[in-house]
Amino acid sequence: MTATLSDTADHSDAIGRTQSRTEIIAPAKVDALAATLDLPPVALPGASLPPGWHWMFFNPFVRRSEIGADGHPKRGGFLPDVALPRRMWAGGRLTFHAPLPVGAMATRDSTIMDVVTKDGRSGRLVFVTVRHIVSADGVVAIEEQQDIVYREAAAPGTSAPKPAPAPKPAPAPEGAAWSEEITPDPVLLFRYSALTSNGHRIHYDKPYATGEEGYPDLIVHGPLIATLLQGLAARAMPDRRLATFAFRGMSPLFAGAPFHIEAAAEGDGLALWARGPECGLGMKAEATFAA
Protein backbone atom coordinates (compact mmCIF):
# COMPACT_ATOMS: atom_id res chain seq x y z
CA MET A 1 0.00 0.00 0.00
CA THR A 2 1.35 3.41 -0.85
CA ALA A 3 1.22 6.44 1.47
CA THR A 4 -1.86 8.58 0.94
CA LEU A 5 -3.66 11.26 2.91
CA SER A 6 -6.36 10.17 5.36
CA ASP A 7 -9.92 10.62 4.16
CA THR A 8 -11.80 9.74 7.36
CA ALA A 9 -12.24 11.88 10.48
CA ASP A 10 -10.89 9.13 12.76
CA HIS A 11 -8.00 8.35 10.37
CA SER A 12 -8.89 4.65 10.42
CA ASP A 13 -8.14 4.51 6.70
CA ALA A 14 -4.44 4.90 7.59
CA ILE A 15 -4.38 1.49 9.30
CA GLY A 16 -2.43 -0.94 7.15
CA ARG A 17 -0.49 1.78 5.35
CA THR A 18 3.11 0.72 4.64
CA GLN A 19 6.46 2.34 3.94
CA SER A 20 9.95 0.98 3.29
CA ARG A 21 13.30 2.76 3.70
CA THR A 22 16.83 1.49 3.04
CA GLU A 23 20.02 2.97 4.46
CA ILE A 24 23.62 2.02 5.23
CA ILE A 25 24.38 1.73 8.96
CA ALA A 26 27.17 4.25 8.47
CA PRO A 27 30.20 3.79 10.78
CA ALA A 28 30.89 7.54 10.90
CA LYS A 29 27.36 8.21 12.17
CA VAL A 30 27.67 5.43 14.75
CA ASP A 31 30.88 6.89 16.12
CA ALA A 32 29.32 10.36 16.12
CA LEU A 33 26.64 9.10 18.51
CA ALA A 34 29.29 7.40 20.63
CA ALA A 35 31.10 10.74 20.91
CA THR A 36 27.81 12.52 21.68
CA LEU A 37 27.18 10.07 24.54
CA ASP A 38 30.81 10.41 25.69
CA LEU A 39 31.58 6.77 24.89
CA PRO A 40 34.60 5.23 23.13
CA PRO A 41 34.24 4.52 19.39
CA VAL A 42 32.10 1.44 18.75
CA ALA A 43 32.14 1.19 14.93
CA LEU A 44 34.86 -1.48 14.87
CA PRO A 45 35.13 -4.19 12.16
CA GLY A 46 32.41 -6.75 12.71
CA ALA A 47 30.72 -4.69 15.43
CA SER A 48 27.00 -4.87 16.13
CA LEU A 49 24.98 -1.70 16.48
CA PRO A 50 24.22 -1.04 20.18
CA PRO A 51 20.54 -1.34 21.15
CA GLY A 52 18.48 1.76 20.41
CA TRP A 53 21.03 3.26 18.05
CA HIS A 54 19.00 2.21 15.00
CA TRP A 55 16.82 5.27 15.73
CA MET A 56 19.49 7.35 13.99
CA PHE A 57 18.59 5.77 10.69
CA PHE A 58 15.64 5.63 8.25
CA ASN A 59 14.40 9.12 9.17
CA PRO A 60 13.32 11.49 6.38
CA PHE A 61 15.33 14.69 5.94
CA VAL A 62 12.86 16.75 3.94
CA ARG A 63 13.27 20.02 2.04
CA ARG A 64 12.82 23.22 4.06
CA SER A 65 9.62 24.03 2.21
CA GLU A 66 8.16 20.75 3.50
CA ILE A 67 8.81 21.49 7.19
CA GLY A 68 5.97 22.47 9.52
CA ALA A 69 6.03 25.18 12.18
CA ASP A 70 7.16 22.71 14.86
CA GLY A 71 10.18 21.57 12.82
CA HIS A 72 8.67 18.20 11.89
CA PRO A 73 7.86 17.38 8.26
CA LYS A 74 4.41 18.70 7.33
CA ARG A 75 1.47 16.40 7.97
CA GLY A 76 0.34 13.84 5.46
CA GLY A 77 2.26 11.12 3.69
CA PHE A 78 2.90 7.91 5.64
CA LEU A 79 1.63 9.01 9.06
CA PRO A 80 -2.03 10.06 9.14
CA ASP A 81 -2.75 13.75 8.61
CA VAL A 82 -3.83 14.34 12.22
CA ALA A 83 -4.89 17.97 12.70
CA LEU A 84 -3.59 18.09 16.29
CA PRO A 85 -0.23 19.86 16.06
CA ARG A 86 1.70 18.70 19.13
CA ARG A 87 3.41 15.37 18.54
CA MET A 88 5.36 13.24 21.02
CA TRP A 89 6.86 9.76 21.07
CA ALA A 90 5.06 8.09 23.99
CA GLY A 91 6.80 4.71 24.16
CA GLY A 92 7.48 1.47 22.39
CA ARG A 93 8.30 -2.22 22.47
CA LEU A 94 11.36 -3.77 20.82
CA THR A 95 12.43 -7.34 20.13
CA PHE A 96 16.05 -7.96 19.13
CA HIS A 97 16.21 -11.05 16.91
CA ALA A 98 19.75 -10.76 15.55
CA PRO A 99 22.66 -8.30 15.55
CA LEU A 100 22.47 -5.34 13.14
CA PRO A 101 26.01 -5.04 11.74
CA VAL A 102 27.66 -1.65 11.49
CA GLY A 103 28.29 -0.91 7.80
CA ALA A 104 25.46 -3.15 6.57
CA MET A 105 22.81 -2.09 4.09
CA ALA A 106 19.63 -2.27 6.17
CA THR A 107 15.93 -1.89 5.44
CA ARG A 108 13.11 -0.73 7.69
CA ASP A 109 9.62 -1.85 6.67
CA SER A 110 6.90 0.10 8.51
CA THR A 111 3.16 -0.49 8.92
CA ILE A 112 0.54 1.60 10.72
CA MET A 113 -1.12 -0.86 13.08
CA ASP A 114 -3.71 1.27 14.88
CA VAL A 115 -5.11 4.79 15.28
CA VAL A 116 -7.12 5.59 18.43
CA THR A 117 -8.76 8.90 19.43
CA LYS A 118 -9.33 9.72 23.11
CA ASP A 119 -10.39 12.70 25.20
CA GLY A 120 -8.02 13.46 28.09
CA ARG A 121 -7.71 16.16 30.73
CA SER A 122 -5.68 18.27 28.33
CA GLY A 123 -8.10 17.79 25.41
CA ARG A 124 -8.27 15.53 22.38
CA LEU A 125 -5.52 12.93 21.92
CA VAL A 126 -4.78 10.70 18.95
CA PHE A 127 -2.54 7.64 19.45
CA VAL A 128 -0.86 6.07 16.42
CA THR A 129 0.91 2.69 16.69
CA VAL A 130 3.52 1.92 14.03
CA ARG A 131 5.31 -1.40 13.58
CA HIS A 132 8.86 -1.36 12.19
CA ILE A 133 10.86 -4.38 11.04
CA VAL A 134 14.57 -3.72 10.52
CA SER A 135 16.55 -6.27 8.53
CA ALA A 136 19.96 -6.65 6.91
CA ASP A 137 21.05 -9.24 4.34
CA GLY A 138 17.61 -10.82 4.53
CA VAL A 139 17.82 -11.37 8.29
CA VAL A 140 15.35 -9.65 10.62
CA ALA A 141 17.36 -7.86 13.32
CA ILE A 142 14.79 -5.74 15.17
CA GLU A 143 11.02 -5.77 15.42
CA GLU A 144 9.49 -2.69 17.04
CA GLN A 145 6.14 -1.17 17.87
CA GLN A 146 6.24 2.60 18.33
CA ASP A 147 3.53 4.67 20.02
CA ILE A 148 3.07 8.28 18.83
CA VAL A 149 0.63 10.68 20.50
CA TYR A 150 -0.82 13.87 19.01
CA ARG A 151 -2.17 16.60 21.30
CA GLU A 152 -4.16 19.81 20.89
CA ALA A 153 -2.60 23.22 20.26
CA ALA A 154 -2.78 26.40 22.34
CA ALA A 155 -6.17 27.65 23.46
CA PRO A 156 -7.59 30.40 21.21
CA GLY A 157 -6.16 33.83 21.99
CA THR A 158 -3.09 32.51 23.81
CA SER A 159 0.51 32.26 22.70
CA ALA A 160 1.18 29.06 24.63
CA PRO A 161 -0.84 25.95 25.41
CA LYS A 162 -2.97 26.22 28.55
CA PRO A 163 -3.77 22.62 29.50
CA ALA A 164 -4.88 21.55 32.94
CA PRO A 165 -2.00 21.76 35.42
CA ALA A 166 0.31 18.81 34.91
CA PRO A 167 -0.02 16.29 37.73
CA LYS A 168 2.98 15.76 39.93
CA PRO A 169 5.06 12.90 38.52
CA ALA A 170 4.70 9.55 40.21
CA PRO A 171 7.69 8.78 42.44
CA ALA A 172 10.50 6.79 40.85
CA PRO A 173 11.17 3.32 42.29
CA GLU A 174 13.71 2.89 45.06
CA GLY A 175 16.32 0.19 45.52
CA ALA A 176 18.31 0.64 42.30
CA ALA A 177 21.22 -1.77 41.91
CA TRP A 178 22.64 0.31 39.06
CA SER A 179 22.47 4.10 38.81
CA GLU A 180 24.15 6.65 36.56
CA GLU A 181 23.71 10.43 36.48
CA ILE A 182 23.00 12.18 33.18
CA THR A 183 23.28 15.94 32.64
CA PRO A 184 21.17 16.83 29.57
CA ASP A 185 22.73 20.08 28.40
CA PRO A 186 21.48 21.84 25.23
CA VAL A 187 24.50 20.67 23.21
CA LEU A 188 23.65 17.02 23.91
CA LEU A 189 20.06 17.59 22.83
CA PHE A 190 21.09 19.48 19.69
CA ARG A 191 23.60 16.80 18.63
CA TYR A 192 21.10 13.99 19.22
CA SER A 193 18.49 15.90 17.20
CA ALA A 194 20.96 16.28 14.34
CA LEU A 195 22.02 12.62 14.35
CA THR A 196 18.42 11.37 14.38
CA SER A 197 17.23 13.93 11.80
CA ASN A 198 14.74 15.16 14.40
CA GLY A 199 13.76 18.74 13.65
CA HIS A 200 11.24 19.06 16.49
CA ARG A 201 12.01 22.46 17.96
CA ILE A 202 11.13 21.54 21.56
CA HIS A 203 14.56 19.87 21.79
CA TYR A 204 16.81 22.77 20.70
CA ASP A 205 14.78 25.99 20.34
CA LYS A 206 14.03 27.23 23.86
CA PRO A 207 11.88 30.25 22.87
CA TYR A 208 9.69 27.91 20.81
CA ALA A 209 9.54 25.23 23.53
CA THR A 210 8.53 27.72 26.22
CA GLY A 211 6.53 30.26 24.21
CA GLU A 212 4.69 28.04 21.72
CA GLU A 213 4.38 24.65 23.41
CA GLY A 214 4.28 25.84 27.01
CA TYR A 215 7.19 23.86 28.48
CA PRO A 216 9.54 25.30 31.12
CA ASP A 217 12.68 24.42 29.13
CA LEU A 218 14.01 22.25 26.32
CA ILE A 219 12.72 18.68 26.51
CA VAL A 220 14.99 15.64 26.58
CA HIS A 221 14.09 13.28 23.71
CA GLY A 222 12.16 10.19 24.74
CA PRO A 223 14.24 7.99 22.40
CA LEU A 224 17.44 9.42 23.91
CA ILE A 225 16.31 8.44 27.41
CA ALA A 226 15.29 5.00 26.12
CA THR A 227 18.68 4.60 24.40
CA LEU A 228 20.47 5.50 27.63
CA LEU A 229 18.38 2.94 29.53
CA GLN A 230 19.20 0.25 26.97
CA GLY A 231 22.88 1.09 27.35
CA LEU A 232 22.55 0.74 31.13
CA ALA A 233 20.87 -2.65 30.66
CA ALA A 234 23.75 -3.81 28.46
CA ARG A 235 26.33 -2.66 31.03
CA ALA A 236 24.41 -4.26 33.88
CA MET A 237 24.36 -7.63 32.08
CA PRO A 238 27.54 -7.55 29.96
CA ASP A 239 27.56 -11.30 29.28
CA ARG A 240 23.96 -11.48 28.06
CA ARG A 241 22.29 -10.24 24.87
CA LEU A 242 19.31 -7.92 25.15
CA ALA A 243 16.23 -9.74 23.83
CA THR A 244 13.33 -7.34 24.48
CA PHE A 245 12.96 -3.79 25.71
CA ALA A 246 9.68 -1.98 26.42
CA PHE A 247 9.47 1.62 27.57
CA ARG A 248 6.92 4.30 28.33
CA GLY A 249 7.42 8.02 28.90
CA MET A 250 5.83 9.07 32.20
CA SER A 251 6.77 12.75 32.63
CA PRO A 252 9.09 15.13 30.74
CA LEU A 253 12.74 15.63 31.64
CA PHE A 254 14.29 19.00 30.84
CA ALA A 255 17.62 20.45 29.79
CA GLY A 256 19.90 21.59 32.58
CA ALA A 257 18.25 19.34 35.19
CA PRO A 258 20.42 16.25 35.90
CA PHE A 259 18.54 12.95 36.12
CA HIS A 260 19.49 9.35 36.85
CA ILE A 261 19.06 6.22 34.77
CA GLU A 262 18.57 3.28 37.12
CA ALA A 263 17.90 -0.45 37.11
CA ALA A 264 17.13 -3.34 39.44
CA ALA A 265 16.85 -7.07 38.87
CA GLU A 266 13.34 -8.26 38.07
CA GLY A 267 12.90 -11.97 37.49
CA ASP A 268 15.34 -13.00 34.77
CA GLY A 269 15.52 -9.43 33.47
CA LEU A 270 15.67 -5.85 34.62
CA ALA A 271 13.27 -3.12 35.62
CA LEU A 272 14.65 0.23 34.50
CA TRP A 273 13.62 3.82 34.98
CA ALA A 274 14.70 7.44 34.67
CA ARG A 275 14.55 9.31 37.97
CA GLY A 276 14.04 13.05 37.61
CA PRO A 277 15.75 15.76 39.68
CA GLU A 278 12.97 15.68 42.30
CA CYS A 279 12.76 11.87 42.31
CA GLY A 280 9.84 11.85 39.86
CA LEU A 281 9.43 9.02 37.35
CA GLY A 282 10.43 10.25 33.90
CA MET A 283 10.38 6.92 32.06
CA LYS A 284 9.87 3.29 33.00
CA ALA A 285 11.10 0.26 31.09
CA GLU A 286 11.54 -3.49 31.23
CA ALA A 287 14.32 -5.55 29.64
CA THR A 288 14.72 -9.27 29.10
CA PHE A 289 17.79 -11.15 27.89
CA ALA A 290 18.41 -14.07 25.58
CA ALA A 291 19.02 -17.40 27.28
Buried (B, 14 or more C-beta within 10 A) or exposed (E): EEBEEBEEEEBBBBBEBEBEBEBEBBBEBBBBBBEBBEEEEBBEEEBBBBBBBBBBBBBEEBEEEEEBEBBBBEBBBBBBBBBBBBBBBBBBBBBBBBBBBBBBEBBBBBBBBBBEBEEEEBBBBBBBBBBBBBBBEEEBBBBBBBBBBBBBBBEEEEEBBEBEEEEEBEEBBEEBEBEBEBEBEBEBBBBBBBBBBBBBBBBBBBEBBBEBBBBEBBBBBBBBBBBBBBBBBBEBBEEBBBBBBBBBBBBBBBBEBEBBBBBBEEEEBBBBBBBBEEEBBBBBBBBBBEE
